[in-house]
Amino acid sequence: MQSVSTIVIAGLSVVIAMSSTASTAHEATQPKDEKPRVVALVGERALTWSDLGPELAEAAGAQVLEEHALKLILEETCRKRGVSISAEAIKAERRLLAELLSASADVAPDDAERLIASVRASRGLGEKRFASLLERNAALRAIVRKDAPVVITEEDIETAYALKFGERFRARLILVPTLAQAQQAMARLNAGESFADVAAQVSIDPSSSRGGTLDPFSPSDARYPVAVRRALGALKDGANSPPIAVTWGESTTPASGFAIVRREGTTLPAGTVPTKEDAKPALEREIRTVRERAQMDKLARELLRGSGISAMDPSLNWSWTRRTAQE
């Protein structure tokens, strides 16, 4: 028996046909006298969507439901705001993806297609899902550019240039939970123990396995605490800082504690360093891309948060409930 459910998403009434046997919407809309379409064979045994549907819904239903919901919301949002998405805008999203992948992997643009194929394979993006992804990104970017266009200042360019091409600290770190432990580590350093040995024994940072050695980083790199960057800037090569209260790490649960840092020197990025003026166009593109991406992600979350998605099928509801609980 078939039931019909209506879901209101951002002003849209979305009608979803369901059946009591958890068959897919595709089969639910088939004429009653039409045989279910065979989608796979196991030897000589035929499988239809109703055979695979519940398991598919449990495995990836929430992801696909969210993608379809966002597509519907964006279509309505673009209509209300007078934003149109052209075929060229969608092609531009693909070119941008190729550029970002090439830059992040530090490979020639000719290798972009190979990288795109690799990303699609790892994320299960077949032709339909990949095309839908590009279309959603184009819509999100168009809305963001209309509502809150990114403004890039000379200060932004200066910071980006310093991050990418400027001098970088070479340093070691000891990170411990309490001030008392930091003072104990400091006493050991003052007594002549090597920084690497103390870091390896007491530091809770992953760098402890390397004797506290950090990857070279810019004095402008906001991923590192301001107090640490200032301390390193004031130290001479080979000197240690006093204990510094910090919150360290990029995860959702960064470590809080006390850091001791040692300045080992400075270095410059490998390769030819362009002038700021020569680098400016590329830096502006990078800044705009990063900020637009952040705004697009925020917009997508806001649109989905108020969408009132309800999964009526039991298998799909199981997947959706788990996803929303994790978030």
Buried (B, 14 or more C-beta within 10 A) or exposed (E): EEEEEEBEBBEEEBEBBBBEEBBBBBBBEBEEEEEBEEEEEEEEEBEBBBBBBBEBBBEEBBBBBBBBBBBBBBBBBBEEEEBEBEEEBBEBBBEBBBBBBBBEEEEEEEBBEEBBEEEBEEEEBEEEBBEBBBBBBBBBBBBBBEEEEBEBEEEBBBBBBBBBBBEBBBBBBBBBEEEEBBBEBBEBBEEEEBBBEBBBEBBBBEBBEBBBBBEBBBBBBEEBBEBBBEBBEEBEEEEBBEBBEBEBBEEEEEBEBBBBBBBBEBEEBEEEBBEBEEBBEEBBBBBBBEBBBEBBEEBBEEBBEEBEBBBBBEBBBBBBEEBEEEE
